[in-house]
Amino acid sequence: MDDGVDAPAGTAPAGSAVAGSHPGLRPVVDASWRRAEQAHLDPAVAAPLVLDGPGLEDARRAHPIAAALPVIRQLLVRDAEPDSRVVVAVGDARGRLLWVEGDPVLRSRAESMLFVPGAAWAEGDVGTSAPGTALAIGDGVQIRGAEHFAEDVKPWSCTAVPVRDPETGDILGVIDVTGGDQVAAPHVLPLLEATAAAVERELLIARLREARTPGSARRERPRPAIAALRVLGRDTGELAGADGRSGTLSARHSELLALLSWHRDGLSAERLAELLYGDPGSTVTLRAEIVRLRRALAAIAPELGPLARPYRLAAPLETDLGAVLDLQRRGAHRAAIATYGGGPLPGSDAPGIDELREEVVSRLREALLESGSADLLIAWGETERGAADEDIWRAALHALPAHSPRRAQVVARLLALES
């Protein structure tokens, strides 16, 4: 099949019959091929189409990942534009592809191997492939070229990760990127893992939101044990308590909770007043605000307290800002950039919130400079925080190949900053 995708050198000869042993195959691939043998699969048989028309639409509407599709599109599909040579697919726990998006030319070529919505790509249907094998082993996997079991798939490479229910841990589905050699590069797997984590977090937030809706059928679902605070890109925080209650905080209470969650070991009254008001002597005002905060938390997350001497939270509190640093620590820099967005409480002028912003930005910026990735550096440079950062743009210029068409854009930005 001439699909325009370069086939990488594989360890198993394309077109060969499956034998009882597969010398040279990686263990994860060898085990998958053995499962295909035991299922008596034919390498010459393409993936079956099991959903079409109304059945496909019903499956899409009913699938929980549908609610998190905007996250996947933001982190993966928007980079899979025309000429990107990347296809992004989302399947259910049975390996049935529900959404296939990305490079339209490559999607058209992938139709010849039935890599289309409604097709079944579980191991029991097509043998070894990234989406099917990821579901089979319950973990992320990369499959390159001739490592695929089915003959029609050998010219392609793919990376896939399972998506799990954020409460039960059960597998809900799979996210896959398919294309040429580049989609099985080492950095792709962490990106998909970060995307799956972002999807799972979004599903949990949506459930917390539904739980406070009168008459919601979700009320009896297990609740997360830890309260969660969302402050990124919003001037007032959204708090979800450990028992599922949720509410919007005032701007001042959002600042207080953000500071206390960041300084987990606690703060003296003087230090907290300095971070909140810019005046360590404003402790009387601070104490009155703490009293009002306790009253507000009583209706949403009474377990948080806060406690005094030093001021600290009485229970753990997860924040979306903390998730940014978690993504950065895991090397998922693009996902960290996308998640950071407009930063925490952008309308706040509290000195402590400014310090918090600068610390997070500094960590992100340092990680991006160390990565040496032109794509990541430019992605950060195109954000509000990175737009005027000459070091970021110079590093991006240094990282770009000599004949890259993007060099003109970066040089123009540097000239504008230096003028």
C-alpha positions in Angstrom: 0.0 0.0 0.0 1.4 3.4 -1.0 0.1 5.7 1.7 2.8 8.3 1.7 4.1 7.3 5.1 7.7 6.1 5.3 7.9 2.7 6.9 10.6 2.5 9.6 13.0 -0.4 9.7 11.2 -3.1 11.7 12.5 -6.1 13.6 10.0 -8.5 12.0 10.0 -8.9 8.2 6.9 -7.4 6.6 4.8 -9.9 4.8 6.1 -12.9 6.7 3.8 -15.4 8.3 3.5 -15.3 12.0 5.6 -18.0 13.6 5.8 -19.4 17.1 8.7 -17.2 18.1 9.7 -13.7 16.9 13.5 -13.1 17.4 14.4 -9.5 17.9 11.0 -8.2 18.8 10.7 -6.1 22.0 9.1 -8.1 24.8 5.9 -6.0 24.8 5.5 -6.6 21.1 6.4 -10.3 21.2 3.8 -10.9 23.9 1.2 -9.1 21.8 2.0 -11.2 18.7 1.7 -14.3 20.8 -1.8 -13.2 21.9 -2.7 -12.7 18.2 -1.5 -16.2 17.4 -3.5 -17.7 20.2 -6.6 -15.8 18.8 -5.9 -17.3 15.3 -5.9 -13.9 13.7 -5.0 -13.5 10.0 -2.4 -10.8 9.4 -4.0 -10.2 5.9 -7.4 -9.3 7.4 -8.2 -5.6 7.9 -9.9 -4.1 10.9 -13.7 -4.7 11.0 -16.2 -1.8 10.8 -18.5 -2.4 13.7 -20.2 1.0 14.2 -21.8 3.2 11.5 -24.4 5.9 11.2 -26.8 6.1 14.2 -24.9 3.5 16.1 -21.7 5.5 15.9 -23.4 8.7 16.9 -25.1 6.9 19.9 -21.7 5.5 21.0 -20.2 9.0 20.8 -22.9 10.7 22.8 -22.9 8.0 25.5 -19.1 7.9 25.9 -17.7 9.8 29.0 -14.6 11.0 27.0 -16.9 13.1 24.8 -17.1 15.7 27.6 -13.3 16.1 27.5 -12.8 16.2 23.7 -12.0 20.0 23.9 -9.0 19.1 26.1 -7.7 16.5 23.6 -8.2 18.9 20.7 -6.4 21.7 22.5 -3.4 19.5 23.4 -3.1 17.3 20.4 -5.4 17.9 17.4 -4.7 21.6 17.0 -1.1 20.5 16.2 -2.3 17.9 13.7 -3.2 20.4 11.1 -2.9 19.9 7.3 0.6 18.8 6.4 1.4 17.8 10.0 1.3 14.1 8.9 -0.4 13.1 12.2 -3.8 11.5 12.9 -5.3 11.6 16.4 -7.8 9.0 17.3 -10.0 8.4 20.4 -11.4 4.9 21.1 -13.6 3.3 23.7 -12.6 0.5 26.1 -13.4 -2.1 23.5 -11.0 -0.6 21.0 -13.7 0.9 18.7 -12.5 4.2 17.3 -15.1 6.9 18.0 -13.2 10.0 16.7 -10.4 10.3 14.1 -9.1 13.8 13.4 -6.0 15.5 12.2 -4.2 15.8 8.9 -6.9 15.4 6.3 -4.6 13.9 3.7 -3.2 11.3 6.1 -6.7 10.5 7.4 -7.8 9.8 3.8 -4.8 7.4 3.3 -5.5 5.7 6.7 -9.0 4.8 5.4 -7.4 2.1 3.3 -6.6 0.2 6.4 -10.0 1.1 8.0 -8.5 3.4 10.6 -11.8 5.3 10.7 -14.5 6.1 13.2 -16.5 2.9 13.9 -13.7 0.5 13.2 -12.6 -2.0 15.8 -8.9 -1.8 16.7 -8.7 -4.0 19.8 -5.9 -6.7 19.8 -8.6 -9.3 19.3 -9.6 -7.6 16.0 -6.2 -6.5 14.4 -3.5 -7.9 16.7 -0.6 -5.6 17.6 -1.3 -1.9 17.3 -0.8 1.0 19.7 -4.5 1.5 20.6 -5.3 -2.2 20.9 -2.1 -3.1 22.8 -2.4 -0.1 25.1 -5.9 -1.4 26.1 -4.6 -4.9 26.5 -1.7 -4.1 28.8 -3.4 -1.1 30.5 -0.4 1.2 29.8 1.0 3.5 27.2 2.8 1.9 24.3 4.6 2.8 21.0 4.4 0.4 18.0 6.8 1.1 15.1 6.3 -0.1 11.5 6.8 -3.8 11.1 6.1 -4.4 14.7 2.4 -4.2 13.8 0.7 -7.6 13.3 -1.6 -6.8 10.4 0.1 -6.4 7.0 -1.8 -3.2 6.0 -0.6 -1.4 9.1 3.1 -2.1 8.8 3.9 1.2 6.9 2.6 3.2 9.9 3.8 4.0 13.4 1.6 4.9 16.4 1.6 5.8 20.1 -1.3 5.3 22.4 -2.3 5.6 26.1 -5.4 4.4 28.0 -7.7 6.8 29.7 -9.0 5.7 33.1 -12.0 6.6 35.2 -10.7 9.2 37.7 -12.6 7.6 40.6 -12.6 3.8 39.9 -9.4 3.4 37.8 -11.3 1.4 35.2 -10.2 1.9 31.6 -12.6 4.2 29.7 -10.9 4.3 26.4 -7.7 5.1 24.5 -6.0 8.1 22.9 -3.8 7.4 19.9 -1.6 9.3 17.4 -0.8 7.6 14.1 1.5 8.6 11.3 5.2 8.1 10.3 8.3 7.5 12.4 7.9 10.9 14.2 4.7 9.8 16.1 6.8 7.0 17.9 9.5 9.4 19.0 10.4 9.3 22.7 8.8 12.7 23.5 5.4 11.6 22.1 4.5 9.1 24.9 4.9 11.6 27.8 2.7 14.1 25.8 -0.1 11.5 25.4 0.3 10.5 29.1 -0.1 14.2 30.1 -3.1 14.5 27.8 -4.8 11.5 29.4 -4.1 12.9 32.8 -5.7 16.2 31.8 -8.7 14.4 30.4 -9.1 12.4 33.6 -8.9 15.6 35.7 -11.5 17.3 33.5 -13.8 14.3 33.9 -13.5 14.5 37.7 -14.2 18.3 37.7 -17.3 17.7 35.5 -18.5 15.1 37.9 -18.1 17.4 40.9 -20.0 20.0 39.0 -22.8 17.6 38.2 -22.9 16.4 41.8 -24.3 19.7 43.0 -27.0 19.7 40.3 -30.5 19.0 41.9 -31.8 15.6 40.9 -28.5 14.6 39.3 -28.2 10.8 38.9 -24.5 11.2 39.7 -25.1 12.1 43.4 -24.4 8.6 44.6 -21.0 8.2 42.8 -18.0 7.8 45.0 -16.5 11.2 45.9 -12.9 12.2 45.8 -11.3 12.5 49.2 -9.5 15.8 48.5 -10.9 19.2 47.9 -9.9 21.0 44.7 -9.4 24.6 43.8 -9.4 26.1 40.3 -7.7 29.5 39.9 -6.0 29.4 36.5 -7.4 32.1 34.1 -10.1 33.2 36.5 -10.3 36.1 38.9 -12.4 34.2 41.4 -11.6 30.6 42.4 -14.0 27.6 42.0 -13.8 25.3 45.0 -15.0 21.7 45.1 -15.1 20.1 48.6 -14.1 16.6 49.4 -17.8 15.6 49.6 -18.7 17.0 46.2 -20.1 20.4 47.2 -18.9 23.2 45.0 -19.0 27.0 44.9 -17.4 30.2 43.7 -15.2 32.1 46.2 -14.8 35.9 46.5 -11.6 37.3 45.0 -10.0 37.8 48.5 -10.9 34.3 49.7 -9.5 32.9 46.4 -6.2 34.7 47.1 -6.1 33.3 50.7 -6.8 29.7 49.7 -4.3 29.9 46.9 -1.6 31.2 49.2 -2.4 28.7 52.0 -2.4 25.8 49.5 1.0 26.9 48.1 2.6 27.4 51.6 1.5 24.0 53.0 3.7 24.3 56.1 1.8 27.4 57.2 2.4 31.2 57.5 2.6 33.5 60.4 -0.1 36.2 60.7 2.5 38.9 59.8 3.8 37.0 56.7 0.3 36.1 55.4 -0.8 39.8 55.8 2.3 40.9 53.9 1.5 38.4 51.1 -2.1 39.4 51.0 -2.1 43.2 51.6 1.6 44.1 51.2 1.7 45.2 54.9 2.8 42.8 57.6 1.1 45.1 60.2 -2.4 44.4 58.8 -2.9 41.4 61.0 -6.2 42.6 62.5 -7.7 43.0 59.0 -6.3 39.5 58.2 -7.9 37.8 61.2 -11.3 39.3 60.3 -10.9 38.0 56.8 -9.9 34.5 58.0 -13.1 34.4 60.1 -15.2 35.2 57.0 -13.2 32.6 55.0 -14.1 29.9 57.6 -17.8 30.8 57.2 -17.6 30.6 53.5 -15.8 27.2 53.6 -18.3 25.8 56.0 -20.8 25.6 53.1 -18.4 24.0 50.7 -15.3 22.4 52.2 -15.4 22.7 56.0 -12.5 20.2 56.3 -10.1 22.9 55.1 -10.4 25.0 58.3 -8.1 27.0 58.2 -6.1 26.6 61.4 -4.1 29.3 63.1 -0.6 29.7 64.6 0.6 29.4 62.0 -2.2 29.9 59.5 -2.5 26.7 57.5 -5.1 24.4 55.9 -6.5 21.6 58.0 -6.8 19.2 55.1 -5.1 18.7 51.7 -6.2 20.9 48.8 -5.4 20.2 45.2 -5.1 23.1 42.8 -4.9 23.3 39.0 -1.8 25.5 39.5 -0.1 22.5 41.2 -1.1 20.4 38.3 0.9 22.7 36.0 4.1 21.9 38.0 3.2 18.3 38.1 3.1 18.2 34.3 6.3 20.2 34.1 8.1 17.7 36.4 6.9 14.8 34.3 8.3 16.5 31.2 4.9 17.2 29.7 5.9 20.8 28.9 3.4 21.5 26.1 0.5 20.3 28.3 1.9 22.5 31.2 1.9 25.5 28.9 -1.6 24.9 27.7 -2.9 24.3 31.3 -1.2 27.4 32.7 -3.2 29.6 30.3 -3.6 33.1 31.7 -2.1 32.1 35.1 -3.6 32.2 38.6 -6.1 34.9 39.5 -5.0 37.3 36.7 -6.9 40.2 38.2 -5.2 39.9 41.6 -2.5 42.4 42.7 -1.8 40.7 46.0 2.0 40.5 46.4 1.9 36.9 47.4 0.0 36.0 44.2 2.6 37.9 42.2 5.3 35.8 43.9 3.4 32.6 43.2 3.0 33.5 39.5 6.7 34.4 39.2 7.8 31.1 40.8 5.7 29.0 38.5 6.7 30.9 35.4 10.3 30.7 36.4 10.1 26.9 36.8 8.3 26.5 33.4 10.7 28.9 31.7 13.8 27.1 33.0 12.4 23.7 31.9 11.7 25.0 28.4 15.1 26.5 28.0 16.7 23.2 29.2 14.5 21.2 26.7 16.0 22.9 23.7 12.8 22.3 21.8 12.0 25.0 19.2 8.3 24.1 19.2 8.0 24.4 22.9 10.0 27.6 23.1 7.9 29.2 20.4 4.7 27.9 22.1 5.7 29.7 25.3 6.8 32.8 23.4 3.4 33.0 21.9 1.8 33.2 25.4 1.2 36.5 27.2 4.0 35.8 29.7 6.5 34.7 27.1 5.8 37.3 24.4 8.5 39.8 25.5 11.0 37.2 26.7 14.1 37.8 24.5 16.0 34.8 25.9 13.1 32.4 25.0 13.0 33.7 21.4 16.8 33.6 21.0 16.8 30.0 22.3 14.1 29.2 19.8 16.1 30.7 17.0 19.1 28.7 18.0 17.1 25.4 18.2 15.5 25.8 14.7 17.1 24.1 11.7 19.0 26.5 9.4 16.4 26.2 6.6 13.3 26.2 8.8 10.6 28.5 7.4 9.8 29.4 11.1 13.1 31.3 11.4 11.7 34.3 9.7 8.9 34.6 12.3 11.4 34.2 15.2 13.8 36.8 13.8 11.0 39.3 13.2 9.9 38.9 16.8 13.5 39.4 18.1 13.9 42.5 16.0 10.7 43.9 17.3 11.7 43.2 20.9 15.2 44.8 20.4 13.9 47.9 18.6 
